[in-house]
Amino acid sequence: MLMIAIQNIKCRGCANTIEKGVLSIDEVSKVSAGLETSKVTVDTANESVMVSVKKKLAAMGYPEVGNANTVLHKATSFVSCASGRIGEK
């Protein structure tokens, strides 16, 4: 398992979006987004897939800690958050 610290995760809606989005990447078998830790854990046999994971997270508005967190990232994360809440019960 590999872990990445991310920015802009605010709620379970964000976590749902992150998990669904990252799980759609080939060679990712399991994903967990931690609200308290702001870390995403990825289960993959191929460590090079993390480049794709980081790009996907940034595109959804959740860039890696230490990378630029632009207004666009923040706005995109709000949309991703709302989308993730739609499927919540």
N, C-alpha and C positions, 0 to 999 in steps of 0.2 A: 504494500500500500504506500502511496505517495501523498504528501500533504502540501497544500498551498494556502497561504494566508491572503485573504482578499479584503477589499474595501466595499463599503456601501450596503452590506447585508443588514437588514433592519428587522425582518420578521419571518414568520413561517412561509409567507407568500414568496418572499425572495428565495428562501431555501428550496421550495418546491420547484421554482423556475430553474434554479441552478442545477438541481439534481436531474430534472428532466432533460435540460439542455446538454449537460455533460454526458449523461448516459447515452445520448444519441450519437456520440463519437465512437467510431469503430475501435475495437480493442479495449473499451472501458466496460468492465463487467459489474461494477458497483460504485455508487457515489453517495457520500454523506456530507451535507452542509451543516456545520455547527454554528448556531446563532450566538452562543455565549463566547465562542472562541474566534469567530470570523474565519474559520478554516474549512477548506474543502478537502475531504479525503477521497482519493481515487484509487480503485483497485484495478490494476492493469498489469499484464505481463510484459508490456513494452514501455520502458521509461521514456522513450522518445515521443510517446503520445502526449506527454505533458506540454509540449509546445502547442499542440492543437487545443488542449484543455485551456491553457492560458489565453490563447487567442479567442476562444469561444466565450470564456468568462468576461473578458474585456468587452467583447461585442455586445454582451448582454448587460453591461454596465457595472461589472464587478472586477475591476482590474486588480492585479496582484499588489500587495502592500509593497511600497517602494517605487512603484511605477506611477506615472502621472494619473491623477484622478480629476479629469476635466469636467467642465459643466455638462458636456455631452454624456460622459459616463454616468454622472449623477442623475441626469434626466432619464437616460435609458434605464437605469436601475429602478426608477419609480414606475416606469411602464412595465418592466419585468416583474416587479413586485405585485402590481395590480393583476397582471396575467396569472401569476401563481396563486393568487387568492381566489380566483374564479372556481378552481377545482376543490377548494377546501370545504370541509363539512363543519 
